[in-house]
Amino acid sequence: MSTVDRARLNFADGGLLTAADFAREQAFHIQTQALRCRSLHNWGVAFGLEIAVAPGGLGVTVSPGMAINAAGQEIRLTQTALVDLSSQVAPAVYLGVATQPEDQDWRIYPLGSGYVRIADRATMIISPEAPRETGAVVPLARLTFTPARRVETPDLSTRRVCGLNLGQLLMRPPDDAGPTPTLAMDATGQALAITSPLTDLFGSLAVSGAVRVGPATASDTALLVKAGKPVPGAGLISSDGPVLFGADAYDLASLTPGDQILVPLSPDIDLKDAAQTLQVQAVSSQTVTVATAPVNRLYRSDYAISHGAVAKIRINALTTALTVSAQGGVAIGGDLGPALLTIRNGDVLMGDQNSLRFMSDGSVQADGNAANQIHAIHFWASQNTLEVREAGQILFETSGAASDVPDLMLASNQNVGVGVSDPGNRLTVDGVISASGGVIFADNSQQSQGLAAIPIGTIVSWWSSDLQLPWTGEGFQLCDGSTITDSASPLVGARTPDLRQAFVRGVVNYEQIGQTGGSATHTHGYILSQHTHPIVHSHTVDVYTTSIVGTDGLYAAGSSISQATHNHVFTTDSSTASPADTGDNPSGQSSVTSASASLPPFMFLLRAVRIK
């Protein structure tokens, strides 16, 4: 930035101001604001600009907020922005925000025309590659997609947060009560100085690398905290068994379980010559309980304190809010415990966009008993496995309402229950089960469609193929007319329907259920009317002449055939006098046909009814 750019306008009476003068005046203030932001902050998101998946999963929403780019320019988003990602084809995209000037309000002047306003618009930037660390684009999230091209939960690991370049930080108490704590470099610029009556630093603080506020530090950055030597006490203490009484209550109240108190073996021996170490077990007001009683009874003995913590922040002289141990342990709201992080009398709250992560193998453990692994949650990063181990039952309450029935129970007998207090099977659910991918059984068969429960009284058919599988239907009984004897069935005492050698027919009303009918064979009846039957027959005829009277004839076979009047004698093989038709049959005579089978093609299957 040149000296001319930083020159501000000098007004004078009667001076002529042109558009260039006003532009220079605006540039001065814009550059001043950018210089202030660039000098006091590193670039990133200042507030807001939260990312959430939009309804339908085809995009995301960005809440109102502000960011600062590397040039010190403010990027303001005044209303929620919807980012459409339906046309994206890359497996992952990066979402960032930048500022873009936009000309507005076109006007016509006496000597020309042009835009009279310039608006700095917050513009969403979508890229398949991570934005470069130039600071022109402030990264907000990395977005991935499901196979159905729906946006998954945003990954905020690429998000950059605006930080504070710390010179001196003032922590002003409410209503200006008491002195103002400060966090700043000392006069030499080589040490970090914390000034607060409720903050104690024990030992020395060594920083290797850089300490930042906001973005994650580099992997090689380290914060080293080393405990100092024992500090001589300002007063005297006496003891009655394992309980120590201090002449300086403030010093004793500042102790924390795990600290050590060095006292001389006897009142007449100097501390540096011969001392015994007492492990602090508990602290209460002006008394301290140690793990073991002193070797000698103490009475107004000098002492020295070896603090197990290197930093401690107190709410008041007797109540500790935050403690950091020399071994890296942190205690919030109470004393240090066996784990690296101990939180007493409080909850752990993580924002909507955050989560609990183990970058390597880790555990959440209640009693620190690693040998038995009781009451613990372990994460094995190498196997991508989460294990929960508990001597009893593990209960999950997510509804927020007190109830005797847990939302989810992992019972000690390896049963799982949802909405029940005592799961009796491997999985017991009080409610509706929705399985979109289906269920795979022990024989690797998969059921991809949900099946409704079979009501009691439902009759099913069963086929065993040529394997001759035995019928083992649990909750069913064969439909053979037998009596139901299972006491767990609401149908106990009733008889099953006998469906052997029977078909099933649908009813018109409930009253017809159980009625029987039909037959295996059938006949047809008929009534005759008056009729005759034609008879087709033949017979042989022997012809011979009985007399020849004066005729001329031909000689045939030793006889003459007369061509005049003659008689024939017929001999037939029919016993009927008039064999052309049968005699009359009277009408009205009834009869039936022979019996015929009624069965269509069929297959024998076993029928069974559900009884419980």
Secondary structure, DSSP 4 states (H G I P E B T S, - for coil): --HHHHPPP---TT----HHHHHHHHHHHHHHHHHHHHHHEESEEEEE--EEEPTTSSEEEE-SEEEE-TT--EEEE-S-EEEE-TT--SSEEEEEEEEEEEEEEEEEETTEEEEEEEEEEEEEEEESSPPPTTSSSEEEEEEEB-TTS-B-S-B-TT--B-EE--SEEE-PPGGG-SPPPEEEE-TTSSSEEEE-TTEEE-SEEEEES---SSSPPPTT-EEEEE----EE-SS-EEEETTEEEES-HHHHHT--TT-EEEEESSTTS-TTTSEEEEEEEEEETTEEEESS--SS--SSB--EEE-SEEEEEESSSS-EEEEEETTS-EEESS---SSSEEE-SS-----TT-----SSSEEEESS--TTTT-SEEEEETTTTEEEEE-SS-EEE--S-S--SS-SEEE-TTS-EEES-SS--SSEEESS----SS-EE-TTS-EE-S--PPPPTT-EEEE--GGGTPPP--TTEEESBSPBP--TTSTTTTPBPPB-TT------SSGGGTT-----SEE--EEE--SB--B-----------S---S---EEETTEEE-SSS-------S---SSTTBPPPB-S--EEEPPPEE---S----EEEEE--
